[in-house]
Amino acid sequence: MNLILKINRKLFDIKVKYNQILTILKYNKITYYLKFFKENSVKIGFHIFYIEDKKILYTSIPKTGCSTIKSSLINNMISSNAKLTMERVHAKNNMTRIENINIFKGIIKDSYKFTFVRNPYTRILSAYLDKVKRGSYSYGNINKDISFVNFLQELDNGLLFNNSHFIPQSLFFIYKFDFIGKFENLEEDLKRIKGIEEIKTLNPHKTNSSSKLEEYYCEESISLVKKIYKIDFDLLNYSTDFKLLV
């Protein structure tokens, strides 16, 4: 790896950590700040998947094509050992960031690490349609009857960290990735992962959120997403210009 690339990666890591702290603090909730840094910190679920015989670590960020990615990994990593590892890991949940790191602490350095990210506008709408409107998620004022803009208001008022499908994607960046793919280019980017030759498409939680943007977004909801997910727009190189999506 050349020196410029190493420097760029180091600067990116510093920027991620800095913006993660700002994301917690901007809600003026000291409890979020404390939770983030102690052992029982922000719950991100159990989102690391390890293919042992291939030395591949996949960090699964909710609503970024996870089902297709995981099924493609299992389909292409044909050893029974790999399949069992995927299934076993998938069965665990409600893990903290630190707990995620500790489980794989001894193998992170020598593994190929990748993840996928998604435009914040389509990701949070997909989470809303999947988990709130047709799912069973209910907390505080959030229920099946809540509108999209009111849902975003609830996230902005303190419920952002109550579900891993809603929290900023950047909080899943708990170690350096060798590759970061884009949901918008899912199939082509998946083919860049060593060992994946055939894409197994699986969309059990598909919401077609990209085709419903104009139906659910208004000036207020656009403004709220820009505010809530500023860290993702900045770090993941997505434009905040909503007009580019419609």
N, C-alpha and C positions, 0 to 999 in steps of 0.2 A: 504494500500500500504506500503510495507516495506521500510526501510530507504535507502537501496542500490538503489532501483528502483527510489525513489524520487531524490536522488543525481544524478543518471545517466540521468534522464529527465532534471534536471536543467542544467547539463553540456552540454547536447545536445542543449537546447534552447540558451545558451550562444554561442555555436559554430555556430549555425544557424545565429544569429544576426551578429557575427563577420565576417562570410564568405559572408553574404549578402552585407555588406559594402565593403569588398574586391572586390566582383564581380563588383560593381559599379565603384570603384576607378581604377581597373586595366585597364579600357578602357581610362583612362586619360581624362575623359570628366567631368568636374566639374558640368556641367548642369545636368548630371545624378545623381550626388551626391546630389545636391540641390533639384531636383525633388523627390528624394527618401524620403527626410525627411520633406518636407513641405506638406500642406494639399492636394494639387493636385500633389501627388507623382506618382510613377510608376503605370501606368494603368494595372491592371491585369484582367479587366472585372468583371462582377458580378458572382462570382463563389462559393457563399455559398448558400446551399439549406437547408431549415429548415422544418422538419416534426413536426409540433407543438404538436400534441397529443401524439407523441412518444418521444419528446424531443431529436431529433437526428439532428445533424448538419453535413452536408457533404460538404467538400470543393472539388470542381470539378477542377482538374488540366487538361487542354486541352491535348488530345491525350493519355489519360491513361484509356480508356474504359468508358468514361463519359456517353455515351448514354445507354450502358448496365446497368451501375450502377443506373442511374436516372430512367430508365424504371423499373428496379427491385424494387427500392424503392417505386415507385408509385403502382406497381402491388401488392406488399406485404402490404403496408400501405393502407388498403382498404377504410379508411374513406374519404368521399368527401372533408373534410376539408384539409386533407393531400394533396390530388391531386390538389386542387385549389392553395394551398400554393406553391407547386412545379412549377405549370404552371406560377403563378404570378411572382415568383422570377426569373424564367428562362427568362422572357420577358425583364428583365433589363440587361443593359450591360455597358461597358466602365467605370466601377467603379474603384476607386483607392483602395489601400490597406487600408487606413484609413477609407474610406467610407464603405468598407466591414465590418470592425470591429465595427464601430459606429452603424450600423443598428441592429446588434445582441448583442450589448454590455451588455444588461441586462439579456441575457439568456445563454451566452457562458459558464459561470461557472457551471450551473446545467445541461448542455446538454452532450450527448454522441457525441464526435467529431471524425470524421474519414476522411481519404483521401486515394487516391491510387497514386502510383508513377510508373515510367517506366524507363527502361534502356535508357540513353540519346542517344545512337546510333540509336535505333529503333524509339524513340519518334521524334527526329528532322527529320529523313528521312520520317516518316509518315506525319509530318506537311508539309514538302516540297511537297510531292506527292499530298496531299489532298488540301492544301490551295494555292499552287503556280502552280503546273502543271495542275491540273484539276479544280482548284477553280478560284476565281476572285481576289485574293490578288495581288496587284501591288503597289510598292512603290520604288521610286528612280530607281536603276538599276535592281530591282527585278521584273521579269515578267515571263510569261509562258515559254519563250525561254531560261531562265538562267539555266546553268548546276548546279548540286548539289554542286560541290566544289566552284563555283563562288557565289552561294547563301550563303554558309557558310562564305565566305570571306566578303560578304556584312554585314552579322550579326556581324562579328568580327570587322568590320570597323565603327560600330556605329548604326546599325539597329536592334540590339538584342532586344531592349525594345519597338519596334514599334508594336508588336503583341503578345497577351497573349499566342499564340501557340508556340512561339519561346523562350520566356524568361525562365530562369532556374526554375525548379520546386520548388526549395527551397524558392523562393520568395513568394510562396503561403503559407508558414508556418507562418501564422499571429497569431496563438495561439497554445497552446499545444494540440496535438491529443491523443485521447485514443487508437486509432488504426491506423496504416499505412499499407495498403495492397499493394501488388505488382501486376501490370498488367500481369506479366508473370504467375501469379497464381490466376487469376481473380476470377474464379468460386469458388474455394475452400476458398479464402480469403473473398469473399462476404458472404459466409455462416456463417462467424464468426461475422457478423453484427447482433445485436439483432433485431429480427423482420423479417429478410429475410429468408424465407424458400424455396422459388422457384426463380431461376434465370431466368430473362426474357432477352434473348440475342437479342440485337439490335445494328447493326453495319452499320449505314448509311454512316459513313465516313471511312469505312475499306479500307486500302490500301495494306495489305499484305506486309508491309515493312520488316518484319522479313525474308521473302523469297527472298527479293531483295537486301540484304545487299551487296553481292559480285558484283552486277551489278552497284551499285552507289558509293561504297566506294573505295578509293585509299589511298595511304600513306598520301597524303596531307589532304584529307577530314577527315581521322582518327585523324591526328594531330590537326586539327582545332577543332573538336568536343571535344577532350581531353582538349584543352585550354579553349574553350568557356564555357563548362559545367563542369569544374573542381569541382565547388561547389557541383554539383549533384552527381558526382562520389564519392566524399569524404563523403558527409553527408548521402546519401541514400544507401551506401554500394553496389555500382555496380563496377565491375572490369573494368579498362580501357583496358584490354587485348581483343582486337577485335577478336582474333582467337577463343575465347571461344564461340562466337556467330555463327560461320560458320563451 
